[in-house]
Structure formats: structure tokens, C-alpha cells
Amino acid sequence: MIDITHKNNTLRVATAQAIVKVSKPETIVAIKENKVPKGDVLAMSKAVGLLGVKKTALLLADCHPMPIESTTIDYEIKDLAIYIYITVKTIYKTGVEVEAMHGASLVALNMYDMLKPIDKGIEIQQIKLVDKKGGKSDFKDKFRQDLKAVVIVCSDTISKGQKEDKAGKAIIDKLKECGVTIADYIIIPDEKAIIAEKAAFYANEKVNLIIYTGGTGLSSRDVTPEALRPLLDREIKGIEEAIRAYGQDRTPYSMLSRSVAGVIKDSLVLALPGSTNGAKESMEAVFPAILHAFRILKGARHD
């Protein structure tokens, strides 16, 4: 199965449709009046559909097992056609469109099985996905297409050329994936004055995102939070909490990180861990949803 461990849990919703077409009006009458020899077609098919949704991962090899938190099955009869609609909801890392389509197909198949003794001309038609919502794609902010970022690596060893930077480059990769332009990429030592100077400079240059990596730990040279916090006009604790919560699910040491998030003028400032995994995971935790901040800074309402 595809690795989804890097993803966040989000609300996922999918609606699927199937159509069962009967060949004569008498079949529809028998369904409505509950006179089908095998029993209540609509009720029994609904039960089969509910079981099918929950059993999807057992039958389709690449589907991830997941908590199914809601399934609704509705019918609409139009002439000789029975329209089946299934909506599935979960809060998980991957979507439920296959679960919804699997459930719809089984409802249709059960109807076929129950109705074939009284109608030899039944057809199953149009099993398809009607709608899906959820995941990061729903939160990609299209309000701004001109965002620029600077990535600042804080490290004594990297600035001296004794070690290669990987964390900063991982941050750049994620920014590009989110459509953010890289205005600058620099490496500086763990010096409080230099860290603060760069933040003030790029905020004055109206760079949208100023992202630091490194210097957020507990050693005596980890001074990035101390350099940045006095400059912040406003802190954004929710971003810090989201980063640490995401990391804590993956390593017990995430709680020791002192990540920082806040605003200087109209610039969003982040201070992320200096390890490659820490930087990657921090970016996964909050991007692209964090880009919504630039709508709010411009006075837009939350959707």
C-alpha cells in the first residue's frame, strides 16, 4: 500500500451513485409494496451496502483500513430506474471514494440478486463517484499566487562548510510544491544578533514568508526563538502546536523542540527544527493550509 504516514487526518467525504434499471413497472410496484419474494429489497440492500463500505479494505488490496464514521444510503425511484446514493465520511489520512463506490455497487448487486426471480431484464448502470471533499487539496489557498519566501539556515557547522544543508533544501522543495517563489536562501551561524537582523531585513523587504531552520533545540547555541520572539508583532500559537503535535506522533522527542510562529508586519515568520526530518515534518504539518494566513492579513474572512 502507498505510504500515508506523512499525511494529516482531515474530514473526508465521498458520495457515489449506482443505478438499477428494471424492465417493467410491476417490479417497481413490488419493491414499493414490499412484495418481492426474497424480502424487503430496499432495506436488505441498504444493510449489504453498509457492510460493503466497512469491508472495502479487506477486498481491495491497495485500500487502507480506516474508521468509517458515517454512511448514509438513499434511494430515488424515477420511472423504471432506482438511483442509489451513498455518502461516506471519515476523519482520516486518505479519502473514502472507493468505499462509497464499493458500497453503491454492492447495493446494486444485491438488488439484482433479489429482483431477478421476478424480472429477467434488470441492468446495473452508472456506478460512479458523484462528489468528494477533504484532504489538503481542499485547503489550497488560491487567493494569492505571488507569495515569496526566504529560507534561512541557522547552523554553526553548516555556515563553516563542515556539513551539508539538507533541512533548508527540504523546506524549499515543499514551498515550490505549494507554488511559493523562493526569494532567497541563506546560511548563517547560530548568532542571536544575525538571526534577528535577517528577520527585520526581510520583513522590511516585504517577503511574505521568512522560514528559519535550526536553533530551536535546548543547547546553549540554540537561540533562534530568543532572537525572533521580541520582534514578533503577534505570535501564532496554533501553528506551533500543530507542528509539535504532528511531530509527536512520529517521534517522542518532538516535545523538546521550541518552534516559533508569528507575524512581523505583513511577513509570516516560522522557526523550524534543524534536522532534515524535523524540517520536513514541520512543513507537512502546516502546508498548504498555513497560506490561508495571507488572506487574513489582507482582511479576508475565514471561509
N, C-alpha and C positions, 0 to 999 in steps of 0.2 A: 504494500500500500504506500501511497505518497506520504512523505513525512509532513505532518501538520503541527509538529510540536512548537514551531515558531509563531503560530497564529494565536490571536486573542479570541476568547469566547465573545460572540456577539449574537444578538437576536437574529435568527434565520427563519424565514417564512417562504413556503412554496405552495402554489396551487396548481394542480394538474386536472386534466379533463379526459374523460373517455365517453364514447357514445356507443350505445347498444341499439341497433336498429332491428325492430321486429317486422314480420312480413304481413301481419293482418291486425285489424283493430281489435279483434276478440282477445288477442294476447294482452293488449294494454288494459282492457276491461278486467281480465282475470287478475292482473297484477294489482290494480286499484281495489278490487273487491276481495283480494286475498283468497282467490280460488285456484291457485296453481297447485297441482297435486303434491309437489315437493315441499310446499310450505310458503311462508311469507318471504317473497323474493327480495323486497327492499331491505327488510330487517336482517335477514341472513347474509345478504351480500355486504351490508354495512359491517357486520361482525367480521366477515372474511377480510374486508379491506383494512380494518383496524389491526388485525393480526398481521396482515401482509406488510403494513408500514413498519411495524416493530421488528419483523423478521428479515428486513431487506439485507442487512449486513451478513446474515447467515447464508444468503443465496447468491449474492453478487460479490465476487471475490475482492474487488477493489474498494468497496464501500466500508467506511469506518463505522464501528458500533457507536451509538450515540444515545443520549437520553431524548426520547420523544415526549415532549411536554404538552402537546396538544395535537389532536387530529379531529377534524370535522369532515363529515361526508354528507353532501346534499344532493338531491335529485331534482331534475326538471324534466317533465314529460311534454314533448312537442310532437303532436301527430303520432307517428309510429316510432319516434326516437326517444330514448331515455338518456338524458345528459347527466353524467356523473361528475361531480366536482369534489375534489379532496384538497383540503388545506392542512398542511403540517407545519408545526412550529417547534423550534428548539432554541436553546441558548448554548451554542457550541462553536467549535472552530471551523466547521465546514457546513455546507448547505444541505438542504433536505429535498431538493428537486427530484432526485432519483427515488427517494422514499415515497414522495407524493405520486409519482408516475407508476411506481410498482403497486402501490395501494389501489390506484384507479384501474390498472389493468386487471388486478385480481377481483375487484368488484364486478367488472365487466365479464370476466371469465366465469365467475360464479353465477351471474345472471344467465349467461349462455347455458350453463350446465342445468340450471333449474328450469329453464323455459324450453329446452329442446324437445321434451316429450310432447309439448302442445304446439310447437312452432318449429318447423324444419328450415325455415328461411332466415334465421337470425344471423346478423352480422355484427362484428365488433369493429368500430371505426374510430379513427382520430384519437388515439391515445397521445396526448401532448402536454407539454408544460405551458400553462397559461401565464403565470407570473412568478417571480421570485424576488425576495428582498433580503438584505443582510450582508454582513461581511464588510471589509474595508472599502470595497468599491462604492458602497452607498454613502460613504463619508468623504469621498474625494471632493475637495473644495474647488469649484470652478469659478469662484468669484474673482480670483487673482491669477493671472497667467505670467506675471512678470516678477515673481519673487526671486530675490538674490540672497545668497548665503556666503558667509565666510567660515571656514573651519580652522580652528586654532589648536594645535597640538602642544600641550604643556608637558615637557619632559626634559630633564637634565641630560639623560643619556642619549636621547634621540637628537636633541639640539647639538650635541657634541659629535654626532656621527657615529656613535658607538652601537646604535641599534636602529633597525628599520621601523619606520612607522607603518602600522597596519590598521590601527584603530581609526585614524583620521581618514584613510582611504576607504574604509568600510562605510563611514559616515557619508562621504562624498558619493559613493555608489547608491546609497539609499536616497539621498537628496535628488540625484539625477533621475532615479526611478520615479520620484514624485513630481518631476517636472520643474525642480528648483535649479536655477542657474548658480554656478559656483563663481562668486566674485573674487575670492582669494582663498589661499591655503597656505598657512604659515606654521612654522615650528619655533617655539620659544622655550626658554628654560623655566623651571618652577620658581619664578621670582614674582612676588606679590605685586610689586610696582609695575612690572611689564605687563602682567595679566590685566591689571586694572586699566593701564594706559591703552591697551588694544581694544578693550570693550568700549571705552569712551570715544576712541578714534572712529571705530566702525559705526557706532551709534550716531555720531555726528555726520558720518558719510551716508546715513540713512540706509544702511544694509538691513534687510528685513530680518534675517536670521544670523545670530552670532553663536556658533556652537564650539564649545571647548571640549576637549577630551584629555583626561589626565588631571591629577592633582586633587581628586575627590576622596581619597582614602584617609587613613589615620596616621600616616607617618609625619614626621616633623617637616618634611618638604612638601606635603600635600596642603597647599594654601589657596587653591583656586576658589573655594567657597568664601574664604575670608577676604579675598581680593574683590569678588564680584558683589556680594550681598550689600555692602554700603552704597553701591552705585545703582541698585535697582529702585526704580520708582514704585514698582509693585511686584511682590512675589506671587507665583502661581503654584501653590502647594499641591493642587490636584495633579499637575504634571509630574512633580517629584514623587508623589505617592504611587502614581500609575507605573512609573519606571521601576521603583523598588518592588512593587507587588508583582510585576511581570518577572523581574529577575529572581525574586524569592521562590517562585515556583520552579526555578531551574537550578538554583544554587543556594545553599543556606547562608552564603556569605554576602548576599546582596544587601542585607540589612545594615552592613557596615559601610556601605557607600554613602557619600554625602552629596548626591546630585543636587543641582540647583536649577531652578527655572524662574524666570521673571522678565520684566519689561524695563528697558531703558529707552525713554522717549517712545518711538514707534518701532523699536527693534526688540524682537523676542530673543532672549539670551538663555542658552542651555549650557550647563556644565555636566558632562557625562564621564563615566569611568574611563580609565586609560587602557584597560585591557581590550583586546580585539573583541572577545565575546561580549564583554560588558557594554562596549560601544554599540555593537550590532543589536544586542537585545534591547538596549535603551531606545534605539531608533525604531525597532519593530514595535515596541510598546506604545509609542505615541504618534507615529506617522502612518498615514497622512492626516489623521484626524486633527492633529495639532495645527494644521494650516488654517483651520477654521478661525483661529485667533486673529488672523489679519482681516477677516470680515468684521469681527467685533471691534477691533482697534479703529476701524473706519466708521463705526457707528451702526453697523447692521444688527438686526435682531437675530437671536438664535432661532433656527428653524424648528 
